[in-house]
Every structure is written in C-alpha cells, then in structure tokens.
Amino acid sequence: MWADDQPRKPREPRVDEPGGTSRRATIHDVAQLAGVSRQTVSRAVNDKGEIDPATKERVLEAVRLLNYRPSRFARGLVRKGAVTAGLVIPDLMNPFFPEVAAGVLEAAEQRGWQVVVWDSRTDYAREREALDVLSHQADAVVGYFKNEDEILARHLGGVPLVLLERGPQQTRFAAVGIDAAAGLEQGIAHLVRAGHRRIGMVDGDRLTVPGTRREAFLTEVRRHGLPVDDSWIVLSHEHSVAGGEAAMERLLEARPEITAVFGFNDLIAVGAMRAARRRGRRIPDDLAVMGFDGLSLGELVEPALTTLHLDKRRLGRLAVEQVARLRAGEEPLSGADAWVIPELVVRASA
C-alpha cells in the first residue's frame, strides 16, 4: 500500500513552541510534565493496575492539561488488532532499498502486521510530509531520514519512530545502524595486504561525521600510515553508476597515482570501474575497486566486484524487532544488537 495519495486528518492536540509554532502533544510531553517514564504514562492511560493512585492522577492531570490523545500505537499495547507500520524509503530505484524493504515486509508478515510504504526521494520536505501523513495511518514508522531529530519529533505526532542506518548513539530514537568502521577495517586491511598504498574514495554522503563511511575510510587509511587528504576523496552527486563514473573521472584527474579506490556503495563502485577502464586502467591489475552493500549486481559485472556485504534483510528485520519492543513497552535493542556489521566478500576486482 502506498501512502502518498492518502487523505490526511487534522493533527491535534498540539503543544505550543517558541516562535508561535505548535505540535501535537506526545507521550514524551506527558511523561516530562508528570515527571514519570513513558511506560508509567502508558500504564496510567490504559488503566493498568500496577501504578500508585497518586502517580496515576498526576499523569492523568498532565494528559488533561496537554489535551493528549493516545496514538493508535499506544492503544495497541492493550487491545489486540492489526498493527500498521509505516516504511519510509529514500529511493526505490536503488536496488539496496527494496532488499531492506523485503526484510521489513517479511518480519511484519510473520507478526500479522501490515506495512504502508512511502518513497521520500531523498527529499527533506517529503520526509516531513511522510511523518505528517503516517502519524495518522500507522502505529509506528520505520525508515531513512536526513532531517534532524528535533525536526522529526515535531512531525511524529506521538507515533514511535525507528531510524535505519543511524546508530543508537547517533539519535534519540530507536535505531538500527550499520557499523561502517568494522567494515572498512576489513576492507582497507585487504587492500593493504594486496600491496596498495595509494587508496582513494568515491563518497556518496555529504556529511563528514562519526559513523559515516567517509569517516571510517579516513580512520583506517590513516591507521595504516597511508597518505590521505581531501583530494583523495571525491563526492558522487548521485548514488548511481553514472554518478560513480563521473566522480571517478574527477578523482583520476586529481590523483592519477591511486592504485585502489573504495566506492561508497556498489553502484558507485561499478561506475568507478567503467571510468577507470575508459582511461585504459585494467581492473584489478592497474586499479583495485571495492564497493559497499553487497548487491547482486556486483556478481554480474566483469570483473566481479569485491565488496563489503550487508545483510540488508536483517536490517529490515531488526527494525521490526525494534518496533515490537517499543510496542511491548520494552527498551529498544542497543549496543551490538542494534548494529549490522558488513562482511568482506573478495571477488575479482580487488
């Protein structure tokens, strides 16, 4: 089911914010006002017995003051019924994301849940629009978001959110992360063992912060004592073969001495191979190429692409597990349990 054209409902109740804006009151607001946990709010609102009467009255007073209306998700904690999860995907044309979606759909089906899918097209405004719509259609939202936490919270309307590809330490929400550092540790070590000392990167992320593939690449290259600065990394403006091809042309112009290149994802890496061959570079004799993600496409190109493979369906399944834990009033997965670690798959390109 696709959410883009679904009717919208009025968003209320709302909480006033500085600057004259307002947002819908959430369980977090009630908990903060009453000085209790979200679980206590849930127990009070759903008339669970295991709560002190005075505490319950304080919570219910906060509910009245904020005009808080429990979401469909919260009501599902105590009443059986179909659970609907919203899934926000940034680019359904990229073969990576349908595999993640398949993991979400499989895990949701096993629980008897339904899933509403929204394609945000990697657009900040469409992400916010997705939350505005899904907060009235879904019991929880799972997905990829570039907007900051504070902005996401203003559009959630009290519906729980699980972020994909953000580590638990990188967001206030429940999350499932990709351990890029563990993957790049394997990948760069493999290239160094093969004798490479001049390694470049075709990046796909404009952010240079802890947890990104660029940051992990820089850390590992420097750890091996190899030369690197900004001129060794170029940005692909599209997560596509064409984007990788154009970026690789710029990298070879800036650093013709490189003997290996790491691509932000497999599509970009395949584009890098095409650009290198057009310039007369033999793969892997003159230039080794490594990707990230582990798409089936990597097995079909010639030479077959060496990559840092991700279990993409597991990423989706873990996201559903996070929703289930929140739905049961439990703490979400954290630590190593909330991360997917890439595995080096060595093929012919590096």
C-alpha positions in Angstrom: 0.0 0.0 0.0 1.3 3.4 -0.9 0.8 6.4 1.3 1.4 9.3 -1.0 -2.2 10.0 -2.0 -3.9 9.0 1.2 -6.3 11.6 2.8 -5.0 13.5 5.8 -6.6 14.1 9.1 -6.3 17.2 11.4 -3.4 17.0 13.8 -4.4 17.6 17.4 -3.9 18.1 20.3 -0.9 20.3 19.9 1.8 21.8 22.2 2.9 25.5 21.8 6.6 26.0 20.9 8.8 29.1 20.8 8.1 31.3 17.8 4.4 30.7 17.8 4.6 27.3 16.2 2.8 24.3 17.7 2.9 20.5 17.5 0.8 17.6 18.6 1.3 16.5 22.3 3.2 13.2 22.6 3.6 10.6 25.3 7.1 12.2 25.9 5.4 15.6 26.7 3.1 13.9 29.2 5.9 12.0 30.8 8.0 15.1 31.2 5.2 17.2 32.7 4.2 14.4 35.1 7.8 13.6 36.0 7.4 9.9 35.1 8.6 7.4 32.5 6.8 6.8 29.2 5.9 3.3 30.5 4.2 4.8 33.5 2.2 7.1 31.3 1.1 4.1 29.2 0.0 2.2 32.3 -2.0 5.2 33.6 -3.7 5.9 30.3 -4.5 2.3 29.7 -5.8 1.8 33.3 -3.3 -0.8 34.3 -3.5 -1.7 37.9 0.2 -1.7 38.8 0.6 2.0 39.4 0.4 4.2 42.5 -3.0 6.0 42.6 -1.4 9.4 43.3 1.0 8.9 40.4 -1.8 7.9 38.1 -3.8 11.0 39.0 -0.7 13.2 38.3 -0.3 11.5 34.9 -4.0 11.9 34.0 -3.8 15.6 35.0 -0.9 16.1 32.6 -3.0 14.3 29.9 -5.8 16.8 30.5 -3.6 19.8 30.6 -1.9 18.8 27.3 -5.1 17.5 25.7 -3.1 14.4 24.9 -4.8 11.7 22.8 -3.0 8.3 22.8 -2.0 7.2 19.3 -3.3 4.1 17.7 0.1 2.6 18.5 -0.4 3.2 22.2 -3.9 1.7 22.2 -2.4 -1.3 20.5 -0.4 -2.0 23.7 -3.5 -3.3 25.4 -6.0 -4.2 22.7 -5.5 -6.8 20.0 -5.8 -5.7 16.4 -3.9 -5.1 13.2 -0.7 -3.2 13.6 0.3 -0.9 10.7 3.9 0.1 10.3 4.9 3.0 8.0 8.1 2.4 6.0 9.9 5.4 4.5 12.4 4.6 1.8 14.5 7.2 0.1 15.0 5.7 -3.4 13.1 2.6 -4.6 15.1 2.7 -7.9 18.2 1.8 -5.9 18.3 -2.0 -5.6 19.6 -1.7 -2.0 16.4 -0.4 -0.5 13.9 -3.0 -1.9 16.0 -5.6 -0.1 15.7 -3.7 3.1 12.0 -3.3 2.5 11.7 -7.1 1.9 13.2 -7.7 5.3 10.7 -5.3 6.9 7.8 -6.9 5.0 8.8 -10.5 5.8 9.2 -9.7 9.6 5.9 -7.7 9.6 4.0 -10.5 7.9 5.2 -13.0 10.4 3.7 -10.9 13.1 0.4 -10.3 11.2 1.2 -6.6 10.7 0.6 -4.6 7.5 3.1 -2.1 6.1 2.5 1.2 4.3 5.4 2.3 2.1 6.4 5.9 1.3 9.1 6.9 -1.1 10.7 10.1 0.2 13.0 10.5 -2.9 15.8 11.7 -0.5 13.9 14.9 -0.1 13.8 16.7 3.3 10.3 18.1 2.8 8.9 14.8 1.6 10.3 13.2 4.8 8.4 15.6 6.9 5.3 15.1 4.8 5.6 11.3 5.3 5.6 11.7 9.0 2.6 14.1 8.9 0.6 11.5 6.9 1.8 8.3 8.5 1.3 9.6 12.1 -2.4 9.2 11.4 -2.2 6.0 9.4 0.4 3.9 11.1 1.1 2.7 14.6 4.9 3.2 14.2 7.3 4.5 11.5 10.5 2.8 10.3 12.8 4.4 7.7 15.6 6.5 6.4 15.6 10.2 7.4 18.1 13.0 6.8 16.1 15.6 8.9 17.5 16.1 12.4 15.9 14.5 15.4 14.2 17.7 16.6 12.5 18.3 13.3 11.4 14.6 13.1 9.9 14.9 16.6 7.8 17.8 15.6 6.1 15.8 12.8 5.7 12.5 14.6 2.5 13.2 16.4 3.4 10.8 19.2 4.0 7.8 16.9 7.1 5.8 17.7 10.0 6.0 15.2 12.8 3.6 14.3 15.6 5.1 12.2 17.6 3.0 9.8 21.3 3.4 9.3 21.8 5.5 12.4 23.5 4.0 15.4 21.7 4.0 18.8 24.3 6.7 19.9 23.5 8.9 16.9 19.8 9.6 17.6 17.3 10.0 20.4 15.0 7.5 18.7 15.2 3.7 18.5 17.6 2.8 15.6 19.4 0.1 13.6 22.8 1.1 12.5 25.4 -0.1 10.0 28.9 -0.5 11.5 30.9 1.2 8.7 34.0 1.2 10.9 34.1 -2.6 11.3 33.5 -3.0 7.5 36.2 -0.5 6.5 38.7 -2.1 8.9 38.3 -5.4 6.9 38.3 -3.6 3.5 41.3 -1.4 3.9 43.3 -4.2 5.5 42.6 -6.4 2.5 43.8 -3.7 0.1 46.9 -3.0 2.2 47.7 -6.8 2.2 47.5 -6.7 -1.6 50.2 -4.0 -1.6 48.1 -0.9 -2.1 49.5 2.3 -0.5 47.6 5.0 -2.5 43.9 4.5 -1.9 41.2 6.9 -2.9 37.4 7.0 -2.2 34.4 8.0 -4.2 31.9 9.1 -1.5 28.2 9.4 -1.6 27.5 11.2 1.6 27.9 15.0 2.0 28.3 14.6 5.8 31.7 14.0 7.4 30.7 13.0 10.9 31.4 10.0 13.1 29.7 6.9 11.8 29.8 7.8 8.1 31.7 5.6 5.6 34.0 8.5 4.7 35.0 9.0 8.4 35.6 5.2 8.7 37.7 5.3 5.5 39.8 8.1 6.7 40.4 6.5 10.1 41.5 3.2 8.6 43.8 4.7 5.9 45.5 6.9 8.5 45.8 3.9 10.9 47.9 2.1 8.2 50.0 5.2 7.8 48.9 5.9 4.2 48.8 9.4 2.6 45.3 10.9 2.5 43.7 14.3 2.5 40.5 15.8 0.9 42.0 15.5 -2.6 41.9 11.7 -2.2 38.1 11.7 -1.8 35.5 12.9 -4.3 31.8 13.1 -4.0 29.4 11.3 -6.3 26.4 13.6 -6.7 24.1 10.6 -7.3 24.0 7.1 -5.8 24.2 5.6 -9.2 26.5 4.0 -11.7 26.5 7.3 -13.7 27.3 9.3 -10.6 30.2 7.0 -9.7 31.5 7.2 -13.2 31.6 11.0 -13.2 33.1 11.2 -9.8 35.8 8.7 -10.7 36.8 10.8 -13.6 37.4 13.7 -11.2 39.3 11.5 -8.8 41.7 10.3 -11.5 42.3 13.8 -12.6 43.1 14.9 -9.0 45.0 11.7 -8.0 46.2 9.8 -11.1 48.7 7.9 -8.8 46.0 5.9 -7.0 46.1 2.1 -7.3 42.9 1.3 -5.4 39.5 3.0 -4.8 36.7 2.4 -2.3 33.2 3.2 -3.5 30.5 4.4 -1.1 28.2 1.8 -2.5 28.2 -0.9 -5.2 26.5 1.2 -7.8 29.1 4.0 -7.4 31.9 1.4 -7.4 30.7 -0.1 -10.7 30.7 3.4 -12.2 34.2 3.9 -10.9 35.3 0.7 -12.8 33.7 1.9 -16.0 35.5 5.3 -15.8 38.9 3.6 -15.0 38.6 1.2 -17.9 37.7 4.0 -20.3 41.0 5.6 -19.2 42.9 2.4 -20.0 43.2 1.2 -16.4 43.0 -2.6 -16.0 40.9 -3.9 -13.1 42.4 -5.0 -10.8 46.0 -5.0 -12.3 46.2 -1.2 -12.5 43.4 -0.2 -10.2 41.6 -2.3 -7.5 38.0 -1.4 -6.9 35.9 -2.2 -3.7 32.3 -1.5 -3.1 29.9 -1.4 -0.1 26.4 -3.0 0.3 26.8 -6.4 -1.5 24.2 -6.0 -4.3 23.6 -8.9 -6.6 24.7 -6.6 -9.4 28.3 -6.9 -8.1 28.4 -10.6 -9.1 27.2 -9.8 -12.7 29.7 -7.2 -13.7 33.1 -8.0 -15.2 35.3 -8.3 -13.2 33.0 -9.3 -10.3 33.1 -6.6 -7.6 34.8 -7.1 -4.3 32.5 -5.6 -1.7 31.7 -5.1 2.0 28.4 -7.1 2.0 25.5 -6.1 4.2 22.7 -8.4 5.2 20.0 -6.0 4.1 17.1 -8.1 5.0 18.4 -8.4 8.5 18.5 -4.7 8.7 14.8 -4.6 8.0 14.0 -7.5 10.4 15.9 -5.7 13.2 13.8 -2.6 12.5 10.6 -4.6 13.0 12.0 -6.1 16.2 12.6 -2.6 17.5 9.0 -1.7 16.8 7.8 -4.8 18.5 9.9 -4.0 21.6 8.5 -0.5 21.8 5.0 -1.8 21.3 5.5 -4.2 24.3 6.7 -1.3 26.4 10.3 -2.7 26.4 13.6 -0.8 25.9 14.8 -1.0 22.3 17.8 -3.0 21.2 21.1 -1.2 21.9 24.8 -1.9 21.7 26.0 -4.6 19.3 22.5 -6.0 19.0 21.3 -2.9 17.1 24.1 -2.9 14.5 24.6 -4.7 11.2 28.3 -5.5 10.5 29.5 -5.7 6.9 31.5 -8.7 5.8 34.2 -8.6 3.2 33.4 -10.6 0.1 36.5 -10.9 -2.1 35.9 -11.2 -5.8 38.0 -10.3 -8.9 38.0 -6.5 -8.8 40.3 -6.2 -5.7 
